[in-house]
């Protein structure tokens, strides 16, 4: 698959096939990809908590909030939760402060979800959660700070990308058939013209 097609297929999936089991081995392969990512001053302060069993997933899922633009819709739909999570944590014993490493978080997160798409899976980056509550639920060390959660699973929804006319609303939305639409700015709008 060409990279642009892989990138287009990499969406924020919010409904999954709950019968598909993501394995720990698949999650480890996704984290293995991150070992080769760039890192600020090569400090590599990120660690990864893997969850692919129903008991641990059941502790994580209720502590996450999804698709704020679709409220009050319940997302994921009942019976369509992801079957795995990767919790990206910042290890305070390694770096001088998480602020310096936000770009690292973005780089590894995008690498993970692109890797998931290549595996025939999909993901959703979730930043709306309480780090303290996630830490308590997973019994993490006091030196590990959860900074991003990635849901992983077999996507079970249709997502359509749309070119957004200049000045239009960019909020994603769903139609009556539950198809998810994502407006994107056009290339001409995001390029800066030379003077």
BAMI-322248 format. One line per field, with one value per residue: residue in three letters; z, y, x of N, C-alpha, C in turn; residue number from 1. Coordinates in pm, whole numbers, plus 32768, in hexadecimal, padded with zeros to 4 digits. Layout:
! BAMI-322248
drenro	[ALA / ...]
npz	[Z / ...]
npy	[Y / ...]
npx	[X / ...]
capz	[Z / ...]
capy	[Y / ...]
capx	[X / ...]
cpz	[Z / ...]
cpy	[Y / ...]
cpx	[X / ...]
mitor	[NUM / ...]
This chain:
! BAMI-322248
drenro	[UNK / UNK / UNK / UNK / UNK / UNK / UNK / UNK / UNK / UNK / UNK / UNK / UNK / UNK / UNK / UNK / UNK / UNK / UNK / UNK / UNK / UNK / UNK / UNK / UNK / UNK / UNK / UNK / UNK / UNK / UNK / UNK / UNK / UNK / UNK / UNK / UNK / UNK / UNK / UNK / UNK / UNK / UNK / UNK / UNK / UNK / UNK / UNK / UNK / UNK / UNK / UNK / UNK / UNK / UNK / UNK / UNK / UNK / UNK / UNK / UNK / UNK / UNK / UNK / UNK / UNK / UNK / UNK / UNK / UNK / UNK / UNK / UNK / UNK / UNK / UNK / UNK / UNK / UNK / UNK / UNK / UNK / UNK / UNK / UNK / UNK / UNK / UNK / UNK / UNK / UNK / UNK / UNK / UNK / UNK / UNK / UNK / UNK / UNK / UNK / UNK / UNK / UNK / UNK / UNK / UNK / UNK / UNK / UNK / UNK / UNK / UNK / UNK / UNK / UNK / UNK / UNK / UNK / UNK / UNK / UNK / UNK / UNK / UNK / UNK / UNK / UNK / UNK / UNK / UNK / UNK / UNK / UNK / UNK / UNK / UNK / UNK / UNK / UNK / UNK / UNK / UNK / UNK / UNK / UNK / UNK / UNK / UNK / UNK / UNK / UNK / UNK / UNK / UNK / UNK / UNK / UNK / UNK / UNK / UNK / UNK / UNK / UNK / UNK / UNK / UNK / UNK / UNK / UNK / UNK / UNK / UNK / UNK / UNK / UNK / UNK / UNK / UNK / UNK / UNK / UNK / UNK / UNK / UNK / UNK / UNK / UNK / UNK / UNK / UNK / UNK / UNK / UNK / UNK / UNK]
npz	[8000 / 7FAA / 8052 / 8072 / 805E / 8137 / 81FF / 81D7 / 8219 / 8320 / 8418 / 8529 / 85C3 / 865D / 8696 / 86BA / 865C / 8743 / 875F / 86F7 / 8754 / 87C2 / 87D6 / 88D2 / 885D / 8768 / 87CC / 883F / 8758 / 86E9 / 87A9 / 8791 / 86A2 / 86F7 / 8772 / 86B9 / 8678 / 865D / 8774 / 8862 / 88A8 / 88AA / 8991 / 89C9 / 8A80 / 8A99 / 8AFA / 8AE3 / 8B27 / 8AFD / 8AA1 / 8A69 / 8AC6 / 8B38 / 8C3F / 8C93 / 8BC7 / 8C04 / 8CE4 / 8C7F / 8BA7 / 8C11 / 8C7D / 8BB8 / 8ACE / 89AB / 885E / 886F / 87CF / 877C / 884A / 88DF / 889B / 88D2 / 88CE / 88B6 / 8809 / 88C3 / 88F9 / 883F / 8889 / 8891 / 8879 / 88E8 / 898A / 8987 / 8A6F / 8A79 / 8B30 / 8BE6 / 8C64 / 8D86 / 8DFC / 8D39 / 8C84 / 8C80 / 8CA4 / 8C37 / 8B7A / 8AC1 / 8A1D / 898B / 8875 / 883D / 889F / 87E7 / 86FB / 872F / 875F / 866A / 85CE / 8643 / 8608 / 84F0 / 84C1 / 8529 / 846D / 838D / 83DE / 83B9 / 8477 / 854B / 85EF / 8700 / 877F / 88C7 / 8991 / 8A56 / 8B8A / 8CE4 / 8D60 / 8E66 / 8EBA / 8DFC / 8E36 / 8F3B / 8F08 / 8E70 / 8F15 / 8F04 / 8F23 / 8FF0 / 8F61 / 8E5B / 8D6A / 8CD2 / 8B89 / 8A95 / 8A03 / 8933 / 8882 / 87F8 / 86F7 / 8625 / 8531 / 851C / 847C / 8391 / 82FD / 8267 / 81AC / 816B / 808B / 810E / 80D3 / 80BE / 81EA / 8256 / 834A / 8411 / 84B7 / 84FE / 84A4 / 84B3 / 83E2 / 83AD / 8384 / 8420 / 83B1 / 83BB / 838A / 8324 / 8302 / 8248 / 8226 / 80EC / 8010 / 7F95 / 804C / 812D / 80E0 / 80EC / 8042 / 7F75 / 7F8D]
npy	[7F8B / 80DC / 81F2 / 82D8 / 8270 / 81C1 / 8283 / 830F / 8248 / 8230 / 8287 / 8325 / 8237 / 81D7 / 8111 / 7FB6 / 7E5C / 7D8F / 7C82 / 7C43 / 7BE8 / 7C99 / 7C53 / 7C2D / 7C13 / 7C9A / 7D9F / 7DC4 / 7DC4 / 7EB4 / 7F6A / 7F32 / 7FB3 / 80BA / 80CF / 811E / 821D / 8383 / 8440 / 8544 / 85C9 / 84C2 / 843D / 8390 / 836D / 82EB / 81F4 / 80C4 / 8047 / 7F1F / 7EA2 / 7D9C / 7CF2 / 7C9D / 7CE6 / 7DAC / 7E66 / 7EAE / 7F46 / 8022 / 8092 / 8117 / 81F9 / 82A1 / 83A6 / 83E2 / 846D / 8588 / 8647 / 85C6 / 85B2 / 8597 / 848B / 8332 / 82B7 / 81D3 / 8117 / 804E / 7F08 / 7F1E / 7F58 / 7F96 / 7E89 / 7E91 / 7F56 / 804A / 80E8 / 8207 / 8271 / 8366 / 8353 / 83C8 / 83AB / 83B7 / 8499 / 860B / 8680 / 8669 / 8721 / 875D / 8684 / 8662 / 8660 / 8571 / 84BE / 84E4 / 848D / 8379 / 831C / 8346 / 829A / 81A4 / 8190 / 8196 / 80AE / 7FF8 / 800E / 7FA7 / 7E9F / 7E54 / 7EAC / 7FB0 / 80F0 / 81DC / 830C / 8376 / 8483 / 84E8 / 84B1 / 845C / 846A / 841E / 8376 / 82A8 / 824B / 81E9 / 8120 / 806E / 8035 / 80B6 / 8113 / 8227 / 82C5 / 82B9 / 8360 / 8365 / 83D2 / 83C2 / 82FE / 81EB / 8157 / 8017 / 7F3F / 7E70 / 7F29 / 7F8C / 8030 / 812E / 8227 / 835F / 843B / 8596 / 86A8 / 87E3 / 8907 / 8A53 / 8B06 / 8A72 / 89A4 / 88D3 / 8800 / 86A6 / 85B7 / 84E4 / 8424 / 83B9 / 82AA / 826B / 829D / 8328 / 846A / 852F / 8668 / 8700 / 87F7 / 8889 / 884D / 8939 / 89F6 / 89CA / 89F3 / 8AE7 / 8C0D / 8C90 / 8DCE]
npx	[8055 / 803B / 80D6 / 8034 / 7F34 / 7F2F / 7F41 / 7E50 / 7D9E / 7DCE / 7D1B / 7C66 / 7BE2 / 7AB5 / 7A03 / 7A01 / 7A3C / 79D3 / 79FC / 7AEE / 7C2D / 7D3C / 7E8D / 7F8E / 8084 / 8060 / 8042 / 813D / 81DA / 8189 / 81E7 / 82F3 / 832D / 8342 / 8435 / 84ED / 84B7 / 84ED / 856B / 8565 / 869D / 86EA / 8691 / 85BD / 84D3 / 83DF / 82F3 / 822F / 80F2 / 804B / 7F0F / 7E3C / 7D85 / 7C3E / 7BF6 / 7CB0 / 7C8B / 7B87 / 7BB2 / 7C35 / 7B97 / 7AA2 / 7B15 / 7B5D / 7B11 / 7A5B / 7A44 / 79E7 / 7967 / 7885 / 77D3 / 768E / 76B3 / 76F0 / 782B / 7934 / 7834 / 7748 / 77C7 / 7890 / 7995 / 7AFB / 7BEC / 7CDF / 7DDE / 7EE1 / 7F9A / 8044 / 8154 / 8209 / 834A / 83B6 / 84AE / 8566 / 855E / 8572 / 847A / 832A / 82CE / 8394 / 838B / 82A2 / 8290 / 830F / 8253 / 8183 / 8203 / 823B / 8139 / 80B1 / 8148 / 8105 / 7FEC / 7FED / 807F / 7FC8 / 7EF7 / 7F79 / 7F84 / 7E82 / 7DDA / 7D55 / 7D5C / 7D2E / 7D8E / 7D88 / 7D62 / 7CCA / 7CAC / 7CDE / 7E1B / 7E67 / 7D96 / 7DA9 / 7EAB / 7E81 / 7DC2 / 7E55 / 7F21 / 801C / 8178 / 81E4 / 8290 / 824B / 8197 / 8064 / 8030 / 7FB1 / 7EB0 / 7E82 / 7D8A / 7D5A / 7CF1 / 7C19 / 7B93 / 7A3B / 798D / 7926 / 79E7 / 79FC / 7ABD / 7AB2 / 7ADF / 7AF7 / 7A42 / 7AC8 / 7ABF / 79F3 / 793D / 7A02 / 79CA / 79B2 / 78B4 / 778C / 76B2 / 7558 / 7576 / 7648 / 7740 / 787E / 78FA / 7A0B / 7A76 / 7B7B / 7C76 / 7CCE / 7DEA / 7E41 / 7DED / 7E8A / 7F8E / 808D / 809C / 81A1 / 8240]
capz	[8000 / 7FA8 / 80D4 / 807A / 8076 / 81C3 / 8250 / 81CC / 825F / 83AE / 844F / 85B8 / 85C8 / 86E0 / 86A7 / 869A / 8662 / 87CA / 875A / 86C8 / 87C0 / 87A8 / 882B / 8910 / 87FA / 870C / 8813 / 884D / 86D5 / 86DA / 8800 / 8756 / 863E / 8738 / 879B / 864E / 8661 / 8695 / 87FB / 8888 / 88DB / 88AF / 8A1B / 89C5 / 8B05 / 8A96 / 8B18 / 8AAA / 8B6F / 8A9B / 8AD5 / 8A04 / 8B08 / 8B51 / 8CC7 / 8C96 / 8B6D / 8C4C / 8D43 / 8C32 / 8B52 / 8C50 / 8CA7 / 8B3F / 8A93 / 891A / 87FA / 88B0 / 876F / 8764 / 88C4 / 894A / 8865 / 891C / 8877 / 8854 / 881B / 8918 / 88B5 / 87D6 / 88C6 / 885F / 88C3 / 891F / 89A2 / 89A8 / 8ABF / 8A70 / 8BAE / 8BF0 / 8CD7 / 8DC6 / 8E25 / 8CC4 / 8C49 / 8CD7 / 8CAB / 8BC3 / 8B18 / 8A5A / 89CF / 894C / 87E8 / 883D / 88B1 / 8766 / 869A / 8749 / 8752 / 85DC / 85A1 / 8671 / 85C0 / 8466 / 84C8 / 853C / 83EC / 8338 / 840E / 83A2 / 84ED / 8550 / 8675 / 8720 / 87E9 / 892A / 89EF / 8AB8 / 8BFB / 8D5A / 8D76 / 8EED / 8EC0 / 8DAD / 8E86 / 8FA9 / 8ED2 / 8E3C / 8F7E / 8ECC / 8F7B / 8FFF / 8F03 / 8DD4 / 8D57 / 8C54 / 8B3A / 8A25 / 89F9 / 88AA / 8874 / 8784 / 86DB / 859B / 851E / 84EE / 8456 / 8315 / 830D / 81E5 / 81AE / 8112 / 807B / 814C / 8092 / 810E / 824B / 8284 / 83CA / 8409 / 8515 / 84C6 / 84BF / 8485 / 83A4 / 83E6 / 8379 / 8479 / 8367 / 83F8 / 8325 / 8359 / 82A5 / 824A / 81D8 / 806C / 8005 / 7F76 / 80C5 / 8194 / 80AE / 80FC / 7FC2 / 7F79 / 7F6E]
capy	[8000 / 8159 / 8235 / 8334 / 821E / 8197 / 82F9 / 832A / 81DC / 8242 / 82E2 / 8312 / 81D8 / 81DD / 8098 / 7F43 / 7DD5 / 7D5F / 7BF3 / 7C34 / 7BF1 / 7CCD / 7C06 / 7C73 / 7C12 / 7D0A / 7E1C / 7DCD / 7DEB / 7F43 / 7FB2 / 7F1F / 801D / 8139 / 80CF / 8157 / 82A5 / 83EF / 846B / 85BD / 85A6 / 842F / 840F / 831F / 8361 / 82B6 / 8166 / 809B / 7FE3 / 7ED6 / 7E60 / 7D56 / 7C94 / 7CE1 / 7D1E / 7E2A / 7EC2 / 7EDF / 7FAE / 8098 / 80CB / 817B / 826E / 82EF / 83F0 / 83DB / 84B7 / 85F8 / 868D / 8578 / 85AA / 8535 / 8403 / 82D6 / 8287 / 8174 / 80E2 / 7FD5 / 7E8E / 7F3B / 7F90 / 7F5B / 7E12 / 7EA6 / 7FDF / 8066 / 8163 / 8241 / 82B3 / 83AE / 8323 / 843E / 8390 / 83C4 / 851E / 867F / 86B2 / 8638 / 878B / 8754 / 8609 / 8653 / 863A / 84E2 / 8478 / 84E8 / 8439 / 82EA / 82FD / 833A / 8221 / 8133 / 8181 / 816F / 8020 / 7FAD / 8009 / 7F49 / 7E19 / 7E3C / 7EDA / 8040 / 8125 / 8261 / 834B / 83AF / 84DB / 8516 / 8453 / 848A / 841A / 83E7 / 8305 / 823A / 8216 / 8199 / 80A9 / 8010 / 8025 / 80E0 / 8152 / 82B8 / 830B / 82AC / 83B8 / 834C / 844C / 83A9 / 8275 / 81C7 / 80E4 / 7FC6 / 7ED2 / 7E5D / 7F8F / 7F60 / 80A6 / 816E / 82B1 / 83A0 / 84BC / 85FA / 8727 / 884B / 898A / 8ABC / 8B46 / 8A1B / 8961 / 8860 / 8798 / 8627 / 859D / 8463 / 842B / 835F / 8220 / 8266 / 82B2 / 8395 / 84C3 / 8581 / 86D1 / 8722 / 886D / 8866 / 8869 / 89C7 / 8A46 / 89B8 / 8A22 / 8B75 / 8C48 / 8CE0 / 8E5B]
capx	[8000 / 8087 / 80CF / 7FC2 / 7EBC / 7F3A / 7F24 / 7DC0 / 7D56 / 7DEA / 7CB8 / 7C48 / 7B73 / 7A73 / 79B2 / 7A55 / 7A05 / 79F3 / 7A1D / 7B77 / 7C8E / 7DC2 / 7EE8 / 7FFF / 80EF / 8046 / 8060 / 81CF / 820F / 816F / 8244 / 8379 / 833E / 8363 / 84C3 / 853E / 8487 / 853F / 8549 / 85AF / 8723 / 86EE / 867E / 855F / 8498 / 8356 / 82DD / 81AE / 80A3 / 7FFA / 7E97 / 7DEC / 7D2A / 7BBE / 7BEF / 7CFB / 7C44 / 7B11 / 7BDE / 7C60 / 7B2E / 7A4A / 7B62 / 7B7A / 7AA2 / 7A6E / 79F5 / 79A4 / 7911 / 780B / 7782 / 7690 / 76B7 / 7748 / 7897 / 7906 / 77AD / 7749 / 77F0 / 78F3 / 7A0E / 7B78 / 7C13 / 7D66 / 7E0C / 7F6C / 7FA1 / 80CA / 8177 / 8287 / 8397 / 83F2 / 8538 / 85BF / 8564 / 856A / 83F1 / 82DF / 82B8 / 83FB / 837D / 821E / 82A0 / 832E / 81D3 / 813F / 824A / 8226 / 80AA / 8092 / 818A / 80B5 / 7F6D / 800D / 80A2 / 7F4B / 7EB1 / 7FC2 / 7F5F / 7DF3 / 7D93 / 7D46 / 7D6D / 7CFE / 7DDC / 7D2D / 7DA6 / 7C69 / 7CA7 / 7D27 / 7E92 / 7E68 / 7D38 / 7DE2 / 7F1B / 7E4A / 7D7F / 7EB9 / 7F85 / 809D / 81DA / 81D6 / 82E9 / 8214 / 8124 / 801D / 8025 / 7F56 / 7E7E / 7E5D / 7D32 / 7D7F / 7C93 / 7BED / 7B2C / 79B6 / 7941 / 794E / 7A14 / 7A0B / 7B04 / 7A76 / 7B24 / 7AA5 / 7A4A / 7B06 / 7A68 / 7984 / 7949 / 7A5C / 79A4 / 7989 / 7826 / 7757 / 762D / 74F2 / 75A7 / 76BD / 77BD / 78CA / 7933 / 7A77 / 7AA1 / 7C0A / 7C9C / 7D0C / 7E79 / 7E56 / 7DD5 / 7EF3 / 800F / 80A7 / 80C8 / 821C / 822B]
cpz	[8000 / 802B / 80DE / 8095 / 8106 / 821E / 824C / 8218 / 82F7 / 83E6 / 84E6 / 85C0 / 8655 / 86F8 / 866F / 869F / 86E7 / 87CD / 872C / 873C / 878D / 8809 / 8868 / 88AE / 8793 / 874E / 8823 / 87C8 / 86BD / 8730 / 87CB / 86EC / 867F / 8762 / 8736 / 862B / 8697 / 8721 / 881F / 88D6 / 88F3 / 893C / 8A26 / 8A4C / 8B09 / 8AAD / 8AF2 / 8AFD / 8B09 / 8ADE / 8A62 / 8A44 / 8B36 / 8BDB / 8CCE / 8C3C / 8BB3 / 8CB7 / 8CF9 / 8BEE / 8B99 / 8C7B / 8C30 / 8B0E / 89FE / 88D2 / 8835 / 8850 / 8753 / 87E0 / 88A5 / 891A / 88B6 / 88BB / 88D1 / 8871 / 8876 / 88C6 / 8849 / 880F / 888A / 88B4 / 88F7 / 8933 / 89B3 / 89F3 / 8AB7 / 8AEF / 8BA1 / 8C70 / 8D13 / 8DF6 / 8DB3 / 8C96 / 8CAD / 8CE7 / 8C2B / 8B56 / 8AA4 / 89F8 / 898F / 88BB / 87DD / 8849 / 882C / 86FF / 86B2 / 8739 / 86BF / 85A1 / 85C7 / 861E / 852D / 845F / 84D9 / 84B9 / 838E / 835E / 83F0 / 8418 / 84E1 / 85DF / 8686 / 8794 / 8847 / 898E / 8A5F / 8B24 / 8C6E / 8D6E / 8DFF / 8EF7 / 8E70 / 8DFA / 8EF6 / 8F75 / 8EA4 / 8EA0 / 8F4A / 8F39 / 8F80 / 8F9C / 8E73 / 8DC8 / 8CD1 / 8C08 / 8AC2 / 8A27 / 8967 / 88B0 / 87F4 / 8773 / 8647 / 8583 / 84E9 / 84D8 / 83D3 / 8331 / 8281 / 81F9 / 8146 / 8104 / 80B0 / 80FE / 80F3 / 816A / 8280 / 830D / 83BA / 846E / 84CC / 84EF / 848B / 8447 / 83E4 / 83E1 / 83CD / 842D / 839F / 838A / 8366 / 82F0 / 82B6 / 81F5 / 8157 / 806D / 7FEB / 7FEF / 8129 / 8164 / 80C0 / 8078 / 7FD7 / 7F52 / 7EFF]
cpy	[807C / 81A3 / 8291 / 82E7 / 81EA / 820A / 831A / 82C2 / 81E6 / 82AE / 82CC / 82B9 / 81D5 / 816A / 8023 / 7EC1 / 7D99 / 7CCA / 7BDA / 7C49 / 7C27 / 7C86 / 7C5E / 7C7A / 7C83 / 7D8F / 7E2F / 7DF6 / 7E80 / 7F97 / 7FA4 / 7F8B / 809E / 8141 / 8117 / 81E6 / 830B / 8412 / 84E4 / 8596 / 8510 / 83F7 / 8399 / 8308 / 8323 / 8220 / 8144 / 802D / 7FA3 / 7E93 / 7E1F / 7CE8 / 7CE1 / 7D21 / 7DA4 / 7E92 / 7EFF / 7F45 / 802F / 80DD / 8134 / 81FB / 82C7 / 8334 / 8400 / 8440 / 8528 / 8641 / 8643 / 856B / 85D6 / 84A4 / 83AD / 8297 / 824C / 8147 / 8068 / 7F58 / 7EA3 / 7F7D / 7F50 / 7EE3 / 7E1B / 7F3B / 7FDE / 80EB / 8193 / 8291 / 82F8 / 8380 / 8399 / 8427 / 83A5 / 8453 / 858E / 86B8 / 868F / 86A1 / 8783 / 86E1 / 85F8 / 862B / 85A6 / 8490 / 8472 / 848D / 83A6 / 82C3 / 82EB / 82BC / 81A6 / 8123 / 8161 / 80DC / 7FC8 / 7FA0 / 7FA6 / 7EB7 / 7DF5 / 7E63 / 7F71 / 806E / 81AC / 8296 / 8393 / 8401 / 8509 / 84AA / 8492 / 8431 / 83D7 / 836D / 828D / 81F9 / 81BC / 8117 / 8040 / 7FF6 / 8044 / 811B / 81E8 / 8305 / 8301 / 8301 / 8397 / 83D0 / 843C / 8317 / 825D / 814A / 809B / 7F59 / 7EC6 / 7EC0 / 7F53 / 7FDC / 80DD / 81FF / 82E9 / 8426 / 8518 / 8671 / 8795 / 88CD / 89F2 / 8AFD / 8AEF / 89DF / 88E4 / 87F2 / 8717 / 860C / 8512 / 8476 / 83C5 / 82CC / 820A / 8269 / 8330 / 83E7 / 851F / 85E9 / 86F0 / 879E / 883E / 8889 / 88FC / 8A21 / 8A3C / 89E1 / 8AB9 / 8BAB / 8C9A / 8D6F / 8E88]
cpx	[805A / 8071 / 8056 / 7F40 / 7EBA / 7F13 / 7E8E / 7D6E / 7D68 / 7D8D / 7CAE / 7BCC / 7B3A / 7A13 / 7A00 / 7A05 / 7A31 / 7A15 / 7AAC / 7BD7 / 7D13 / 7E1E / 7F54 / 8073 / 80DD / 8069 / 80F7 / 8210 / 81FA / 81CE / 82D3 / 8394 / 836F / 83F6 / 851B / 8513 / 84EC / 850E / 85A0 / 862D / 8735 / 86DD / 861E / 851B / 840C / 8356 / 824D / 816D / 8046 / 7F83 / 7E4B / 7D98 / 7CAE / 7BB7 / 7C38 / 7CBA / 7BCB / 7B35 / 7C01 / 7BEB / 7AD7 / 7A91 / 7B88 / 7AFC / 7AC0 / 7A16 / 79A3 / 7944 / 788E / 77B3 / 76F3 / 7692 / 7718 / 77AB / 7903 / 7877 / 77B3 / 776A / 7859 / 7971 / 7A8B / 7B9E / 7CA3 / 7D7F / 7EA3 / 7F6B / 8032 / 80E5 / 81FF / 82CD / 83E4 / 8481 / 859A / 85CE / 8554 / 84DD / 83A8 / 82CF / 831B / 83E2 / 82F4 / 822B / 82C2 / 82AD / 8188 / 817F / 822F / 8193 / 8084 / 80D2 / 8138 / 8036 / 7F84 / 8033 / 8026 / 7EFE / 7EF6 / 7FA3 / 7ECD / 7D9E / 7D7E / 7D53 / 7D2C / 7D52 / 7D7B / 7D7E / 7D4B / 7C57 / 7CF3 / 7DA3 / 7E95 / 7E0C / 7D6B / 7E55 / 7EE9 / 7E0C / 7DE3 / 7F2A / 8012 / 80F7 / 81C2 / 822C / 82B9 / 8196 / 80E0 / 8008 / 7FC7 / 7F2D / 7E59 / 7E06 / 7D5B / 7D16 / 7C78 / 7B7C / 7AA9 / 7960 / 7977 / 7973 / 7A32 / 7A52 / 7AC4 / 7AD3 / 7AC8 / 7AB2 / 7A83 / 7A9F / 79F8 / 79A3 / 79A0 / 7A39 / 7980 / 78F8 / 7800 / 76CE / 75CF / 751C / 7626 / 7742 / 77FE / 790E / 7998 / 7AA0 / 7B36 / 7C23 / 7CE0 / 7DA0 / 7E92 / 7E41 / 7E48 / 7F7D / 801A / 80DF / 8146 / 81FA / 8287]
mitor	[1 / 2 / 3 / 4 / 5 / 6 / 7 / 8 / 9 / 10 / 11 / 12 / 13 / 14 / 15 / 16 / 17 / 18 / 19 / 20 / 21 / 22 / 23 / 24 / 25 / 26 / 27 / 28 / 29 / 30 / 31 / 32 / 33 / 34 / 35 / 36 / 37 / 38 / 39 / 40 / 41 / 42 / 43 / 44 / 45 / 46 / 47 / 48 / 49 / 50 / 51 / 52 / 53 / 54 / 55 / 56 / 57 / 58 / 59 / 60 / 61 / 62 / 63 / 64 / 65 / 66 / 67 / 68 / 69 / 70 / 71 / 72 / 73 / 74 / 75 / 76 / 77 / 78 / 79 / 80 / 81 / 82 / 83 / 84 / 85 / 86 / 87 / 88 / 89 / 90 / 91 / 92 / 93 / 94 / 95 / 96 / 97 / 98 / 99 / 100 / 101 / 102 / 103 / 104 / 105 / 106 / 107 / 108 / 109 / 110 / 111 / 112 / 113 / 114 / 115 / 116 / 117 / 118 / 119 / 120 / 121 / 122 / 123 / 124 / 125 / 126 / 127 / 128 / 129 / 130 / 131 / 132 / 133 / 134 / 135 / 136 / 137 / 138 / 139 / 140 / 141 / 142 / 143 / 144 / 145 / 146 / 147 / 148 / 149 / 150 / 151 / 152 / 153 / 154 / 155 / 156 / 157 / 158 / 159 / 160 / 161 / 162 / 163 / 164 / 165 / 166 / 167 / 168 / 169 / 170 / 171 / 172 / 173 / 174 / 175 / 176 / 177 / 178 / 179 / 180 / 181 / 182 / 183 / 184 / 185 / 186 / 187 / 188 / 189 / 190 / 191 / 192 / 193 / 194 / 195]
